């Protein structure tokens, strides 16, 4: 019998998460429908859980973002 010391679920989760990340080089993130409140302009990463990662290391909540114009 062979027993692995690593979890199969960790490997599967890492693969799914890496494939689900969407990166935009030039995007505008808006906080309202009328496009008056700009939360960020520039490079972003849209994570699988809906959060937006900024180049500064900050995260924007999905609840704070109305829409993204890539």
Secondary structure, 3 states (H helix, E strand, C coil): CCCCCCCHHHHHHHHHHHHHCEEEEEEEEECCCCCCCEEEEEEEEECCCCCEEECCCCEECCCCCCEEEC
